[in-house]
Amino acid sequence: MGDNMKMLFLDIVWPLYLADGSLIHRHELVSNLVKLKNEVHIFTTDSSTLSHLDNIRCHYVRPGSLLTLTINYFRSSAGLVGSESFDVLYTRNPNFGFLAGLFCRNRCKVLVYELNGIPEDESSLIKSRSAEEKSLLKRRTGGLSRYFSSAKSRLKILILKKALDFSDKIIAVTPGIKANLVSAYQIPGEKITVVPNGANTSLFKPLEQDACRKSLGLDPETLYVCFVGNLAPWQGVEYLVKAAPSILSRYPECRFLIVGDGVMKNELLNLSLELGIEDKFIFTGVVPYDRVPVYINASDVCAAPFILARNAKIGLSPLKLYEYMACGKPVVASDISGVADALEASKGGLPVPSENPEALAEAISKLLENPELRADMGSKGLSYVTENYSWYSVAKQVDGVCKSGLKG
């Protein structure tokens, strides 16, 4: 195969039905690694997933309950590793990285582990709680449950540490993750390469706004603010809801598109009801991945109001930021490491203090009142992402890390 690699991608690559960040990452990375003429073996519950691409080798895993799926997956992967050898074993899962280090060394020349976050030591989380919260936690949980919870946390960190030690190369998606690995896990810095997330610039691209609105049944004359993503606590969507009354006082015709689903949906719906603005919000629920660009392009401004918890320590390389920009839309986002850096470098949007609905409202209103500024920032963001954050450029960097391991 010359300089091309035979890779085992040791994670399940699910069919791309939903706009889930982890799923998108796996799907796009594999799709672009094979464009670089590598032979990539994947496991999937749908044999049609990516099978149309040259150099993809799909290994079917029969779906079922979580336990059944796990058993089937390990049976399939163990059979493959037992019968074939690979240049590179690549995984984004600490459990798989740990097991690969134990059992797959003689079948794979290089182990590469990609890290997208750091599991928190539970003791540090307990320390950060107020005395009242600690007392409530103590009343709600018995000593035994606390013991097992703490033991589980310690086990997760031990497995991660072993997976990192076993790996020949480590890819971190943010500089903050790399810094944490060096300081807290004593991993040599030269073993770690920072490779950020990307955007599918063939799918996420500028589309005609009126046509997008027509296809979604949206008013062609209304201003729209859009959020796309999992409705999870760390996304900070509640601050966008809290910012809405101030925005609506200046632009009463404005509407808010909340594209996605998650555990926070009912809470967000209730908050909009309490504020008397429920008719200004459109909660779409789950949207297929290939339809997400239509919602982004139908909008005037896109928001990413991340909260500090979980995000500030290691920084972010958020898919949504790059996807917004790839569609040529101006972005208002929290000034967290990684996010603020991208906005500053691209001039594609406005960073605002995290968890501050007043600042969020002010920045969004500034863009809504100035179509020229929106167009200018959208154009600059598009150029920046196209040049620096396509999934193809990400895959080229990953390809380089893997090959440097083979040469070393």
Helices and strands as residue ranges (DSSP letters): E 6-12, H 21-35, E 39-44, E 56-60, H 66-83, E 86-91, H 94-103, E 108-115, H 122-128, H 131-140, H 143-166, E 169-172, H 175-184, G 189-191, E 192-194, H 209-216, E 224-228, G 233-235, H 237-250, E 255-259, H 265-274, G 278-280, E 281-285, G 289-291, H 292-298, E 301-304, H 311-314, H 319-326, E 331-334, H 339-346, E 349-352, H 357-368, H 371-388, H 391-407
